[in-house]
Amino acid sequence: TFKLVIDELVRRGTPKHAETAEDLLHLMEDCHCDKLSEILPKSDTTDQDALELTSSIGVYNAVMNAWARAIKSTNDPLIAMHSAHRIEALLRKMAENEHSENNLPPSPTVTSFSIAIDAWAHAASITVAKGDISGGQVAAKKAQALLDELQHQRFEFCSISASCFGSAIKAWSSLCGKSEDGEYANRAEDVMHQLIEASQSFRGLYVPLDIIHFNNVFDAWARELAAIKPDKSRGSVASVVTNMQHAIKQMRECNNIQPDTSSFNHIIRACYAPWAARGEIGNDDNRSVAMGLVVEAYMEMTKDGNNVYRPDAHTYAHMFKAIACLLPSDSLSS
């Protein structure tokens, strides 16, 4: 009965229903402990009633999911941060009581970490969207700390653990464009390299990586460059695009992942981002370097034999913007 009610509360997806689900979880545990206290003095075995009241990992993850759904159903930073804190509290409770005698609560799984990291990623996005940069930083750091903790566990690398890296990338990416030193994009890129390393160090069943994690890093760099002044952009644009190109090479050689059209669209967008964001012409030499990188990316997309990342409507929209932002000033005057 407890599990059925909790499952129904999860489906409702509101903070109030999540709170009720957690209250039922704690009540379920209290009933379990009371039942054990009645049985243990009388017998060395545990009867079926007590076993049925044990909070399994599925129940814990379900309650965490209830709070996660509450985050996704709101744009209120306070609700998002509170819900993420509740999820992490449940995860901490499982981790701290991992070796308890009555196995209550159960040990956390990769799925437990995935729910918590993704919750903080969503909380970061919501808080930043409302202008609370410091709150977004807190949420992103929380996501990163949980990812670091996950990497010290003895879990096998799988698609779920890969998604944990992706969530941490999203958390840092949500802050991109809010600094002029590329700090947050650097953090997202660091997580991408951690993902690559984790996938290569695992010797079990091959786990393909999702291109979207890489594209999120590319998008992060494009948005970070939008915060850079055009006259300071030459080294930044060239450095970032070089990093993107290196990442694409890694994807192909180490992980057998082909970039897609979005990958190259992000590269093109990164090249003109400093000028498009500020509406300034800036130095001709800087724009010339950036335009050369745009042409290089476009030529890669249109070369013969490529059927994976052909230009699409977004590509041509970015190309028009690049031309408008990066053409020499004498061309614009004429």
C-alpha positions as CSV (number, residue, x, y, z in Angstrom):
1,T,0.0,0.0,0.0
2,F,2.8,2.4,0.9
3,K,4.5,1.8,-2.4
4,L,1.4,2.2,-4.5
5,V,0.5,5.5,-2.8
6,I,4.1,6.8,-3.3
7,D,4.1,5.8,-6.9
8,E,0.9,7.8,-7.5
9,L,2.3,10.8,-5.7
10,V,5.4,10.7,-7.9
11,R,3.2,10.9,-11.0
12,R,1.5,14.1,-9.6
13,G,4.9,15.9,-9.9
14,T,4.3,18.9,-7.5
15,P,6.4,19.9,-4.4
16,K,3.4,19.2,-2.1
17,H,3.0,15.7,-3.5
18,A,6.8,15.1,-3.2
19,E,6.8,16.2,0.4
20,T,3.9,13.8,1.1
21,A,5.8,11.0,-0.6
22,E,8.8,11.6,1.5
23,D,6.7,11.7,4.7
24,L,5.2,8.3,3.7
25,L,8.7,7.0,3.2
26,H,9.7,7.9,6.7
27,L,6.5,6.5,8.1
28,M,7.2,3.3,6.2
29,E,10.7,3.1,7.9
30,D,9.3,3.8,11.3
31,C,6.7,1.0,10.9
32,H,9.6,-1.3,9.8
33,C,11.6,-0.5,12.8
34,D,8.6,-0.9,15.2
35,K,7.9,-4.3,13.6
36,L,11.5,-5.4,14.0
37,S,11.5,-4.4,17.7
38,E,8.5,-6.7,18.2
39,I,10.0,-9.6,16.4
40,L,13.7,-9.7,17.3
41,P,13.2,-10.4,21.0
42,K,11.1,-13.4,20.2
43,S,12.9,-14.9,17.2
44,D,16.1,-14.7,15.2
45,T,14.2,-14.4,11.9
46,T,12.2,-11.6,10.4
47,D,8.7,-12.3,9.3
48,Q,7.1,-11.4,6.0
49,D,5.3,-8.3,7.4
50,A,8.5,-6.7,8.4
51,L,10.2,-7.5,5.1
52,E,7.3,-5.9,3.2
53,L,7.8,-2.7,5.1
54,T,11.5,-2.4,4.2
55,S,12.2,0.7,2.1
56,S,13.8,-0.7,-1.0
57,I,16.1,1.3,-3.3
58,G,13.2,1.6,-5.7
59,V,11.1,3.4,-3.1
60,Y,13.9,5.8,-2.3
61,N,14.6,6.6,-5.9
62,A,10.9,7.0,-6.5
63,V,10.7,9.7,-3.7
64,M,13.8,11.4,-5.2
65,N,12.0,11.3,-8.5
66,A,9.0,13.0,-7.0
67,W,11.2,15.9,-5.9
68,A,12.9,15.9,-9.4
69,R,9.5,16.2,-11.1
70,A,8.7,19.1,-8.8
71,I,11.8,20.9,-10.0
72,K,10.8,20.3,-13.7
73,S,7.3,21.6,-13.0
74,T,8.4,25.0,-11.7
75,N,10.4,28.1,-12.6
76,D,10.7,29.3,-9.0
77,P,14.3,29.2,-7.9
78,L,13.4,28.7,-4.2
79,I,11.3,25.6,-5.0
80,A,14.0,24.2,-7.3
81,M,16.8,24.7,-4.8
82,H,14.7,23.3,-1.9
83,S,13.7,20.2,-4.0
84,A,17.3,19.6,-5.0
85,H,18.4,19.8,-1.3
86,R,15.7,17.3,-0.4
87,I,17.0,14.9,-3.1
88,E,20.6,15.2,-1.9
89,A,19.5,14.7,1.7
90,L,17.9,11.4,0.8
91,L,21.0,10.4,-1.1
92,R,23.2,11.4,1.9
93,K,21.0,9.3,4.2
94,M,21.5,6.3,2.0
95,A,25.2,6.8,1.8
96,E,25.7,7.4,5.5
97,N,23.7,4.3,6.5
98,E,25.2,2.1,3.8
99,H,26.5,-0.4,6.4
100,S,23.7,-0.4,8.8
101,E,22.7,-3.7,10.3
102,N,19.1,-3.7,9.2
103,N,20.0,-2.4,5.7
104,L,17.8,0.6,6.3
105,P,18.0,2.7,4.3
106,P,19.4,0.9,1.2
107,S,22.7,1.7,-0.4
108,P,22.5,4.3,-3.2
109,T,22.9,3.2,-6.8
110,V,24.1,5.0,-10.0
111,T,20.5,5.9,-10.6
112,S,20.3,7.6,-7.2
113,F,23.3,9.8,-8.1
114,S,21.9,10.5,-11.6
115,I,18.6,11.8,-10.1
116,A,20.5,14.0,-7.7
117,I,23.0,15.4,-10.2
118,D,20.3,16.1,-12.8
119,A,18.2,17.8,-10.1
120,W,21.0,20.3,-9.3
121,A,21.6,20.9,-13.0
122,H,17.9,21.9,-13.4
123,A,18.1,24.0,-10.3
124,A,21.1,25.8,-11.7
125,S,19.3,26.5,-14.9
126,I,16.2,27.9,-13.2
127,T,18.1,30.1,-10.8
128,V,20.4,31.6,-13.5
129,A,17.3,32.2,-15.7
130,K,15.9,34.3,-12.9
131,G,19.1,36.3,-12.6
132,D,20.5,34.6,-9.5
133,I,24.0,33.9,-10.6
134,S,25.3,33.0,-7.1
135,G,22.5,30.5,-6.7
136,G,23.4,29.0,-10.0
137,Q,27.0,28.7,-8.9
138,V,25.9,26.9,-5.7
139,A,23.8,24.4,-7.7
140,A,26.5,23.7,-10.3
141,K,29.1,23.1,-7.6
142,K,26.7,20.7,-5.9
143,A,26.2,18.8,-9.1
144,Q,30.0,18.7,-9.6
145,A,30.6,17.5,-6.0
146,L,28.2,14.6,-6.5
147,L,29.8,13.7,-9.8
148,D,33.2,13.6,-8.1
149,E,31.8,11.4,-5.4
150,L,30.2,9.1,-7.9
151,Q,33.6,8.7,-9.6
152,H,35.1,7.4,-6.4
153,Q,32.4,4.7,-6.1
154,R,32.9,1.2,-7.5
155,F,30.1,1.4,-10.0
156,E,30.7,0.1,-13.5
157,F,30.6,2.8,-16.3
158,C,27.2,2.6,-18.1
159,S,24.8,4.9,-20.0
160,I,23.3,6.1,-16.7
161,S,26.7,7.1,-15.3
162,A,27.5,8.8,-18.6
163,S,24.3,10.8,-18.2
164,C,25.6,12.0,-14.8
165,F,28.5,13.7,-16.6
166,G,26.1,15.2,-19.1
167,S,24.0,16.7,-16.3
168,A,27.1,18.3,-14.7
169,I,28.0,19.7,-18.1
170,K,24.5,21.2,-18.3
171,A,24.9,22.7,-14.8
172,W,28.0,24.6,-15.7
173,S,26.7,25.5,-19.2
174,S,23.7,27.3,-17.7
175,L,26.2,29.8,-16.2
176,C,28.0,30.4,-19.5
177,G,27.9,34.0,-20.7
178,K,27.9,35.3,-17.2
179,S,31.6,35.8,-16.9
180,E,34.4,37.3,-19.2
181,D,37.1,34.8,-18.4
182,G,35.5,31.6,-19.7
183,E,35.4,30.0,-16.2
184,Y,32.2,28.1,-16.6
185,A,32.8,26.8,-20.1
186,N,36.2,25.6,-18.9
187,R,34.4,23.7,-16.1
188,A,32.0,22.2,-18.7
189,E,35.0,21.2,-20.9
190,D,36.7,19.6,-17.9
191,V,33.7,17.4,-17.3
192,M,33.7,16.4,-21.0
193,H,37.3,15.2,-20.7
194,Q,36.4,13.3,-17.5
195,L,33.6,11.6,-19.4
196,I,36.0,10.6,-22.2
197,E,38.5,9.3,-19.7
198,A,35.9,7.3,-17.7
199,S,34.5,5.7,-20.9
200,Q,38.0,4.7,-22.0
201,S,39.1,3.3,-18.6
202,F,36.1,1.0,-18.4
203,R,37.0,-2.4,-19.8
204,G,33.6,-4.0,-19.8
205,L,30.8,-3.8,-22.3
206,Y,31.2,-0.9,-24.8
207,V,29.1,2.1,-23.8
208,P,28.5,4.6,-26.7
209,L,28.7,8.2,-25.6
210,D,25.9,10.6,-26.7
211,I,26.9,13.4,-29.0
212,I,24.6,15.8,-27.1
213,H,27.1,16.0,-24.2
214,F,29.8,17.3,-26.5
215,N,27.4,19.7,-28.3
216,N,26.4,21.1,-24.9
217,V,30.1,22.0,-24.3
218,F,30.3,23.6,-27.7
219,D,27.2,25.6,-27.0
220,A,28.7,26.6,-23.7
221,W,31.8,28.0,-25.4
222,A,29.7,29.9,-28.0
223,R,27.7,31.6,-25.2
224,E,30.8,32.3,-23.2
225,L,32.4,34.0,-26.2
226,A,29.3,36.3,-26.4
227,A,30.5,37.9,-23.2
228,I,33.9,38.8,-24.6
229,K,34.6,42.3,-26.1
230,P,35.3,42.1,-29.9
231,D,38.8,43.7,-29.6
232,K,39.8,41.1,-27.1
233,S,38.3,38.2,-29.0
234,R,41.0,37.2,-31.5
235,G,43.0,34.9,-29.2
236,S,39.8,33.7,-27.4
237,V,37.9,32.7,-30.6
238,A,40.9,31.0,-32.1
239,S,41.7,29.1,-28.9
240,V,38.1,28.0,-28.3
241,V,37.6,26.8,-31.9
242,T,40.9,24.9,-31.7
243,N,39.6,23.3,-28.5
244,M,36.3,22.4,-30.3
245,Q,38.3,20.9,-33.3
246,H,40.4,18.9,-30.9
247,A,37.3,17.6,-29.1
248,I,35.9,16.5,-32.5
249,K,39.1,14.7,-33.2
250,Q,38.9,13.0,-29.9
251,M,35.4,12.0,-30.5
252,R,36.3,10.3,-33.8
253,E,39.5,8.7,-32.8
254,C,38.9,7.6,-29.2
255,N,35.2,7.1,-28.9
256,N,34.1,6.4,-32.5
257,I,31.6,9.3,-32.3
258,Q,30.8,11.3,-35.4
259,P,30.1,15.0,-34.9
260,D,26.7,16.1,-36.2
261,T,25.4,19.3,-37.9
262,S,24.8,20.9,-34.5
263,S,28.5,20.4,-33.6
264,F,29.6,22.5,-36.6
265,N,26.8,25.0,-36.2
266,H,28.1,25.7,-32.7
267,I,31.6,26.3,-34.0
268,I,30.3,28.8,-36.6
269,R,28.3,30.5,-33.9
270,A,31.3,30.7,-31.6
271,C,33.3,32.5,-34.3
272,Y,30.9,35.5,-34.6
273,A,29.5,35.5,-31.0
274,P,31.6,38.4,-29.6
275,W,30.5,40.7,-32.4
276,A,26.8,39.6,-32.6
277,A,26.3,40.1,-28.9
278,R,27.6,43.6,-28.7
279,G,26.9,45.0,-32.2
280,E,30.4,46.4,-32.5
281,I,32.6,46.2,-35.6
282,G,35.9,46.1,-33.7
283,N,39.3,45.3,-35.3
284,D,39.4,44.1,-39.0
285,D,42.2,41.6,-38.3
286,N,40.3,40.0,-35.5
287,R,37.2,39.6,-37.7
288,S,39.4,38.2,-40.5
289,V,40.7,35.4,-38.3
290,A,37.2,34.6,-37.1
291,M,35.9,34.6,-40.7
292,G,38.6,32.2,-41.7
293,L,37.5,29.7,-39.0
294,V,33.9,30.1,-40.2
295,V,34.8,29.2,-43.8
296,E,36.9,26.3,-42.6
297,A,34.0,24.8,-40.6
298,Y,31.6,25.4,-43.5
299,M,33.9,23.7,-46.0
300,E,34.2,20.7,-43.7
301,M,30.4,20.4,-43.7
302,T,30.1,20.6,-47.5
303,K,33.0,18.4,-48.6
304,D,32.3,15.4,-50.8
305,G,31.5,12.1,-49.0
306,N,30.0,13.7,-45.9
307,N,26.5,12.6,-45.2
308,V,26.6,13.0,-41.4
309,Y,26.8,16.7,-40.8
310,R,25.5,18.4,-43.9
311,P,24.5,22.1,-43.6
312,D,20.9,22.7,-42.5
313,A,18.7,25.7,-42.2
314,H,20.4,26.7,-39.0
315,T,23.8,26.5,-40.6
316,Y,22.8,29.0,-43.3
317,A,21.3,31.3,-40.7
318,H,24.6,31.2,-38.8
319,M,26.5,31.8,-42.0
320,F,24.5,34.9,-42.8
321,K,25.1,36.2,-39.3
322,A,28.8,35.5,-39.5
323,I,29.1,37.4,-42.8
324,A,27.2,40.3,-41.4
325,C,29.4,40.4,-38.3
326,L,32.8,39.6,-39.7
327,L,33.1,41.2,-43.2
328,P,35.8,43.9,-43.4
329,S,34.5,47.4,-42.6
330,D,35.2,48.7,-46.1
331,S,32.8,45.9,-47.4
332,L,30.2,47.1,-45.0
333,S,30.5,50.7,-46.0
334,S,30.2,49.8,-49.7
